Amino acid sequence: MGVIALMRSGRPLVPVLTPCPGHHNHAWRRAEAAGLPHDLSPVWGHPVHCGRCTDRAQAQLAELPELLVVVALEARHGSRPKTTGTVGRTPSHRWPGEASRMLTDHIVGGLLDLEDDLRELRHLRPRNTASAEGQKACRAVQFVTAHLEWALTEHPMANEPHDRLSANPAAQIHSWHTTAMRFTRRDVRLDHPQVPCARCNLLSLYRPDGSDYYECRNVECGLLLTPAEYQAHTQRMTTEHARPVAA
């Protein structure tokens, strides 16, 4: 399983490389699924996730307790319900602090589910349920951190590509952290360069979180550019606009 899959067929053990299931391989996976020629190379796992994804999962997991406190403070102080759309629409939040309460339930519930899952898979005793929510969350973070290396290599879903609905533990941690960062306005916005796409000429280029490529949002285009290719494209556009207009 993972990057080093050992073949025991009487011949020398042969290492088999496995692409990391992280976000940065999405472009490569789409190109492979399309079956079209491309020159994209995947980032390999060590043994399943690459070092960058492993380090990110550890760092994001460690930050969750503080983020949960900040989210909870919004619920304590409350937020004014906001109406959306036309007159007659119901408020987006029915009572002050509802949004933060729902987010806290989502993240803490996910952490506890992941802890229960790991305990069951590793044949460990069930967690203590007789404690306050904050204590449960902190204990869950401590437990998952202690078993994170196993979770990112041996968990049944450790090889599932990261996306919003992925059951991969690393993807779940990233989703909780990203949601909390956006809610508390601590997130770094995606890179949306104001340069037209080199293929469809629309302002649709962007660089997804954790990706090594610039992508075009136009579904009929889907262009992928490496940072070097994007820089070369930008220089060409700059040169063209700098040329004097003929009289």
TITI-274188 format. One line per field, with one value per residue (C-alpha): residue number from 1; residue in one letter; x, y, z. Coordinates in steps of 0.25 Angstrom, whole numbers. Layout:
seq	[NUM,...];
type	[A,...];
u	[X,...];
v	[Y,...];
w	[Z,...];
***
This chain:
seq	[1,2,3,4,5,6,7,8,9,10,11,12,13,14,15,16,17,18,19,20,21,22,23,24,25,26,27,28,29,30,31,32,33,34,35,36,37,38,39,40,41,42,43,44,45,46,47,48,49,50,51,52,53,54,55,56,57,58,59,60,61,62,63,64,65,66,67,68,69,70,71,72,73,74,75,76,77,78,79,80,81,82,83,84,85,86,87,88,89,90,91,92,93,94,95,96,97,98,99,100,101,102,103,104,105,106,107,108,109,110,111,112,113,114,115,116,117,118,119,120,121,122,123,124,125,126,127,128,129,130,131,132,133,134,135,136,137,138,139,140,141,142,143,144,145,146,147,148,149,150,151,152,153,154,155,156,157,158,159,160,161,162,163,164,165,166,167,168,169,170,171,172,173,174,175,176,177,178,179,180,181,182,183,184,185,186,187,188,189,190,191,192,193,194,195,196,197,198,199,200,201,202,203,204,205,206,207,208,209,210,211,212,213,214,215,216,217,218,219,220,221,222,223,224,225,226,227,228,229,230,231,232,233,234,235,236,237,238,239,240,241,242,243,244,245,246,247];
type	[M,G,V,I,A,L,M,R,S,G,R,P,L,V,P,V,L,T,P,C,P,G,H,H,N,H,A,W,R,R,A,E,A,A,G,L,P,H,D,L,S,P,V,W,G,H,P,V,H,C,G,R,C,T,D,R,A,Q,A,Q,L,A,E,L,P,E,L,L,V,V,V,A,L,E,A,R,H,G,S,R,P,K,T,T,G,T,V,G,R,T,P,S,H,R,W,P,G,E,A,S,R,M,L,T,D,H,I,V,G,G,L,L,D,L,E,D,D,L,R,E,L,R,H,L,R,P,R,N,T,A,S,A,E,G,Q,K,A,C,R,A,V,Q,F,V,T,A,H,L,E,W,A,L,T,E,H,P,M,A,N,E,P,H,D,R,L,S,A,N,P,A,A,Q,I,H,S,W,H,T,T,A,M,R,F,T,R,R,D,V,R,L,D,H,P,Q,V,P,C,A,R,C,N,L,L,S,L,Y,R,P,D,G,S,D,Y,Y,E,C,R,N,V,E,C,G,L,L,L,T,P,A,E,Y,Q,A,H,T,Q,R,M,T,T,E,H,A,R,P,V,A,A];
u	[0,5,17,25,17,25,23,26,26,39,46,53,44,40,36,23,21,7,2,-1,-16,-15,-21,-8,-10,-24,-19,-11,-23,-32,-22,-20,-35,-37,-27,-21,-6,0,13,8,16,9,15,18,14,23,17,3,3,14,22,15,1,6,12,0,-10,-1,-1,-16,-20,-12,-19,-33,-34,-31,-40,-52,-50,-51,-63,-70,-67,-76,-87,-86,-86,-96,-98,-109,-118,-116,-128,-124,-131,-144,-154,-161,-149,-145,-132,-120,-118,-130,-124,-112,-99,-106,-96,-84,-92,-95,-80,-75,-85,-79,-65,-66,-75,-65,-53,-61,-65,-51,-46,-57,-53,-38,-41,-50,-40,-28,-36,-35,-45,-56,-54,-59,-72,-75,-68,-71,-71,-57,-51,-56,-50,-37,-36,-40,-29,-19,-23,-23,-10,-4,-10,-8,3,-5,-17,-10,-5,-13,-27,-36,-39,-25,-23,-36,-33,-36,-49,-60,-67,-55,-54,-39,-34,-25,-36,-45,-35,-33,-47,-50,-38,-41,-56,-52,-41,-51,-62,-52,-47,-33,-32,-23,-31,-29,-20,-29,-19,-25,-19,-27,-26,-16,-26,-40,-36,-46,-42,-44,-30,-29,-19,-27,-22,-10,-9,4,-4,-12,-26,-36,-50,-57,-62,-60,-46,-40,-26,-15,-2,10,15,27,17,8,19,23,9,8,21,15,3,11,20,8,1,14,15,12,-2,0,-5];
v	[0,14,19,6,-5,-18,-29,-43,-52,-58,-47,-35,-26,-14,-1,4,19,24,39,47,49,63,76,79,66,70,75,63,53,61,60,45,43,51,41,53,55,64,67,68,60,56,59,45,40,37,26,31,46,55,62,75,69,62,75,83,73,73,88,90,80,87,101,95,97,112,114,107,117,129,123,121,135,140,131,137,151,148,153,161,153,157,157,152,155,162,166,154,145,138,143,135,133,131,135,142,133,122,121,120,109,101,102,98,86,82,83,77,66,62,62,52,44,43,39,28,23,22,16,5,2,1,-7,3,6,16,30,36,43,49,63,77,80,88,77,66,75,77,62,58,67,61,47,49,56,44,35,44,36,24,31,37,23,12,18,11,24,30,28,35,48,61,68,75,61,53,43,44,49,59,64,65,73,82,85,88,97,104,106,112,121,127,129,136,144,139,132,136,138,130,136,142,148,159,154,147,132,129,120,126,140,141,147,133,129,125,117,107,106,96,95,96,100,112,107,113,113,113,99,99,103,97,102,98,106,104,116,118,117,127,137,135,137,150,155,153,161,172,173,173,184,192,193,206,207,209,222];
w	[0,-3,-10,-7,-11,-10,-20,-14,-26,-24,-32,-25,-18,-27,-22,-28,-28,-24,-27,-15,-13,-10,-17,-25,-33,-38,-51,-54,-50,-59,-71,-68,-68,-81,-88,-95,-97,-86,-80,-66,-55,-42,-28,-22,-8,3,5,2,4,0,11,8,10,23,28,25,32,44,44,41,52,62,59,60,75,74,62,69,81,71,64,78,82,70,75,89,84,74,59,54,45,30,20,6,-7,-8,2,8,8,22,29,25,40,48,62,66,66,58,47,57,65,52,48,62,62,48,52,66,61,49,59,68,57,52,66,67,53,57,70,63,52,62,72,83,94,92,95,108,105,119,117,111,97,97,105,95,83,89,93,79,73,82,79,64,64,71,61,49,42,42,37,25,21,26,27,17,10,11,-4,-8,-15,-7,-10,-3,0,2,14,13,27,22,13,24,33,22,19,34,35,22,26,40,34,24,35,44,32,33,20,8,-4,-17,-27,-38,-48,-57,-69,-80,-83,-94,-100,-99,-96,-84,-70,-64,-59,-45,-36,-27,-12,-12,-27,-35,-47,-52,-58,-66,-60,-74,-76,-91,-89,-76,-80,-70,-68,-60,-52,-63,-74,-67,-66,-80,-84,-76,-82,-96,-92,-86,-99,-108,-100,-99,-115,-121,-128,-143,-148];
***
